[in-house]
Amino acid sequence: MSRPHRSQERSRPSPQTHHQHQNHQSQQLNTLNTHHSRISRDSRDLRDFRFETSELADPVSYTLHHASELLHLNVGGTRYTTLYETIARVQSTFFNHYCKIDARSGKVVRFNSHIIDDGTGAIFINRDGSLFAYILQYMRDGRQAVLPKDQGLLRQIQREAQYYGIESLRKLISDILNDLHNDHERSETLENIHAQVKQIAHSLAFSSFNNRI
């Protein structure tokens, strides 16, 4: 004798099962985002690697130098001498285009195809030579460099820092200019207060003299 047929109904998932399913989907999404970020980063690294290897494939386009070797610069006709390490280590979009430290050998790669030679072996830079003295001092000493207090000269140096892509120096000068501006405003306020006090004292003295007459 056959058993009576029972209709089979799908059981609804419990709240705990539904929550676990959501967590699983969230984990999968995070994993996909992580893989996507890695792929994007690897693609950028690969583009940079192709660029560098294409540059280094031509031995005429670059030369290798020890960090302690002398480097000669001709900035607008003014000559400077520094170390390759000074130029290569600074965070500068301008100079990093000329020199870069090779992570494998520790030597400095000089990209000759990016450089204008002045005929004596020095790198020619078509900028103000006198202002470059402050730029070079900052590259050597960092925030310990001594900068002028003249606001007009500071703005000129700031413009040069922006050209050379040295963002830390540009920001440092902005902070100095703000401090000088605030000091000037405080000085003017004190002068005005002093003038007002002097005027009041003079008025009181004059009033006292009139009362005596």
C-alpha positions, 0 to 999 in steps of 0.5 A: 500500500503506497504512502500518501503524496505530500506536497514539498514546500521550500523552507524559508531560510532562517535569519541566521542563514540570511545574515551568513549569506550577506557576510559571504557576499560582502567578503567576496566584494572586498576580495574583488576590490582588493584584487582590482587595487593590486591589478591597478598598482601592478599595471602602474608599476609595469608602465614605470618599469617599461619606461625605465627599462626602455631608457636604460636599454640605450646606454647612450641615454644614461650614465651611472654615478656614485652618490658622492660624485660631484655634479656641476650645474649652470643655472642661468649662467651661475655655476654651482657644484654639489653631489649627485646624492643631493639632487637625486634624494630631494623630492622634486618633480624637476630633478627626479626627471634628471637623476634617480637612485637605482634601488638595486645598485644604490648608484645614481642614474643620470638621464642624459636624454633629459638634460641640456649640456652647457658644453662643459659637462654641466647641466644647464637650467634656464632659471634665475641663478641667484635664487637657486642658491636658496633652493640648493641650500634647502636641498642640502639642509632641509628645514634647517636652511636659513631663508630671508625675511623679506616677503618679496624675496620669499615670494620669488623663492616660492615661485622657484620652489614651485617650478622645481616641484619642491612642494615641502619648500613651497609650503614652508615659505607659505607658512613663513609668509603667513607668520610674517603677515600676522606679525605685521598685523600685530605690530600695526595694532600695537602701534595704533594702541600706543598712538591712541594712548599717547593722544589720550594722555596729551588730551588729559594733560591739556585739559588739566592745564586749562583747569589750572588757569 
